[in-house]
């Protein structure tokens, strides 16, 4: 892979982290904790909540566990890339999205021990989440769909 592509992926990760941290800072500065502001009535609102756990508040209080998992995630990815087990652009972009989201949430955990969440769907009962969570989820879905349905090389491996 070219240096240009690596640079583009690094920039992608940085943009994810920046977008995540900026939205969290804006919510903390402008919305009272526990309250919400409707964005699209009946569809979505911004609700300022804090989460000390993972998705759906699982493993609450696991600050250091989550930070260690982020380090382990990046170490495993580095080994997979170095050994060329993961090398296709789609896989790498999906991992960059996941990595950017992981860093965004890790920044919160390292600084405060909790993650700021704010996006609350109103049309269904669901957890409140943030920009980092969106990239983690979309990156994971892209990676799984690609590996299951589009990676023809896997049959040869």
Secondary structure as the mmCIF struct_conf table of DSSP 4:
data_model
#
loop_
_struct_conf.conf_type_id
_struct_conf.id
_struct_conf.beg_label_comp_id
_struct_conf.beg_label_asym_id
_struct_conf.beg_label_seq_id
_struct_conf.end_label_comp_id
_struct_conf.end_label_asym_id
_struct_conf.end_label_seq_id
HELX_RH_AL_P HELX_RH_AL_P1 UNK A 3 UNK A 30
BEND BEND1 UNK A 31 UNK A 31
TURN_TY1_P TURN_TY1_P1 UNK A 33 UNK A 34
STRN STRN1 UNK A 36 UNK A 40
TURN_TY1_P TURN_TY1_P2 UNK A 41 UNK A 43
STRN STRN2 UNK A 44 UNK A 51
BEND BEND2 UNK A 52 UNK A 54
HELX_RH_3T_P HELX_RH_3T_P1 UNK A 55 UNK A 57
TURN_TY1_P TURN_TY1_P3 UNK A 58 UNK A 61
HELX_RH_AL_P HELX_RH_AL_P2 UNK A 63 UNK A 82
TURN_TY1_P TURN_TY1_P4 UNK A 83 UNK A 84
BEND BEND3 UNK A 85 UNK A 86
BEND BEND4 UNK A 88 UNK A 88
HELX_RH_AL_P HELX_RH_AL_P3 UNK A 89 UNK A 112
BEND BEND5 UNK A 113 UNK A 114
STRN STRN3 UNK A 115 UNK A 121
BEND BEND6 UNK A 122 UNK A 124
STRN STRN4 UNK A 129 UNK A 129
HELX_RH_AL_P HELX_RH_AL_P4 UNK A 131 UNK A 145
HELX_RH_PI_P HELX_RH_PI_P1 UNK A 146 UNK A 150
HELX_RH_3T_P HELX_RH_3T_P2 UNK A 152 UNK A 155
TURN_TY1_P TURN_TY1_P5 UNK A 156 UNK A 156
#
